[in-house]
């Protein structure tokens, strides 16, 4: 067996600062993703656990720990008291989440936004699980500190999916929701000082302004703009026509 991958790398250059990625179907019939890195490449499955493994007989470590929780609840009359994630548990969950992080970054580059939403929602569920059950706040924070970036990418994917169908209102709402969740995160963790420094917040704020400027005006907004223009130009006859047209609009227009 030839283990040398030089022939793969010779025709696929690494580009610093760029996500260089491709998707293909492997010999096993499973769709895979490759990410070019400076010293070689990373390969992962496009669905399921990225490395294709089934730890402890489960589809993921997260599923394993969830199964442990369900067993604990069944044995303790529905109470999760006494169920805790130790440092080793949190570390394992964090390493597994990193696999999904690598994949959703690749999927974002491949414009597979549904896949990005799937993987980011999965990691958000892991973060929630650790936050609730970690044996200490420090352990929980070791994972939670990455939530703003995760929320930003999740928001990007959902809003871009809406923009694909030119649903500007939905995209704007999703970005505003993402901004609110990130702000709430900083406030809940007494880090309001980061509200003006956060790269994630700055990115989403700038994107929101850009999309808002691109959004086509509704019929009501077009008439209101025409009315303002007419008043500013002292064209009172046209202004009266615009007022009449506004009065005749249906509430939903």
C-alpha positions, -999 to +999 in steps of 0.1 A: +000+000+000+014+034-010+009+058+019+024+088+001-002+115-006+022+138-025+005+132-058-027+145-043-011+177-030+010+185-061-021+194-080-040+211-052-022+241-038-026+253-002-037+290-002-030+308+031-060+326+046-085+308+024-107+277+030-097+254+001-121+225+001-138+200-022-165+173-019-164+139-036-178+104-033-154+078-018-148+042-029-172+032-002-200+052-018-200+077+011-198+114+003-167+130+018-151+164+022-114+173+020-099+204+034-064+215+022-042+226+050-005+237+049+010+203+056-015+181+038-053+176+040-081+167+063-108+143+051-142+138+067-176+123+060-202+147+048-228+134+071-229+117+106-198+120+128-171+135+106-145+108+112-171+080+106-166+064+139-192+051+163-178+056+198-191+032+225-217+019+200-233+053+194-234+076+164-214+102+185-200+108+220-228+133+225-254+106+219-235+084+243-237+110+271-273+117+263-280+080+267-263+081+300-285+110+311-317+092+300-306+061+320-299+084+350-333+100+347-351+066+345-333+054+376-340+086+396-377+093+389-369+119+362-344+139+382-310+148+368-296+156+402-262+139+405-256+136+368-224+155+361-199+158+333-163+156+345-133+174+330-125+144+308-161+142+296-162+179+286-128+176+269-140+147+248-172+165+239-152+196+229-129+176+207-158+160+190-175+194+185-142+205+169-147+179+142-181+193+134-166+228+135-141+218+107-169+204+087-194+233+089-166+257+079-160+235+049-198+233+042-200+271+044-174+274+017-192+248-004-224+268+000-242+238+016-261+260+041-285+233+051-255+212+062-241+242+081-274+247+099-275+210+108-240+209+122-242+242+141-275+233+157-259+200+167-230+219+184-253+244+200-271+214+216-238+201+229-229+235+244-263+236+261-257+201+274-223+210+288-236+242+303-263+224+322-243+193+334-206+203+337-194+198+373-180+233+374-186+267+358-150+268+346-155+235+327-187+249+312-169+281+301-142+261+284-168+252+258-192+282+261-165+307+252-169+296+216-207+302+214-206+337+198-186+324+168-210+294+166-241+316+167-226+339+141-220+310+116-254+295+123-270+329+116-250+333+084-262+300+071-299+306+079-300+341+066-281+332+034-306+304+028-334+330+030-315+353+007-313+326-019-351+328-023-350+367-020-368+365+013-351+397+027-375+401+056-367+366+069-330+371+065-331+404+083-351+388+112-327+359+114-297+383+117-315+404+143-322+372+163-285+362+160-274+396+173-298+394+202-285+359+212-249+370+211-256+401+231-276+381+256-247+356+259-222+384+268-246+400+293-254+366+310-217+360+315-210+396+327-190+405+296-210+435+284-176+451+278-172+429+247-204+442+231-185+468+211-154+446+205-170+414+194-160+405+158-191+384+155-214+413+165-196+437+142-198+413+113-236+407+117-243+444+123-225+454+090-242+426+071-276+437+085-270+472+072-260+458+038-290+436+034-314+463+047-301+486+020-306+459-007-341+449+004-367+459-022-392+484-009-428+473-002-456+491-020-463+512+012-426+521+015-425+532-022-455+554-017-441+569+016-408+577-002-426+593-031-447+613-007-416+626+012-399+634-021-430+653-033-432+673-001-395+681-002-399+693-038-431+712-029-451+692-054-482+693-034-505+679-061-483+647-063-481+646-025-519+646-023-520+617-048-495+598-027-515+603+005-547+591-013-528+560-026-515+553+009-551+555+024-563+530-002-536+505+005-546+473+023-530+468+058-509+439+045-494+459+015 
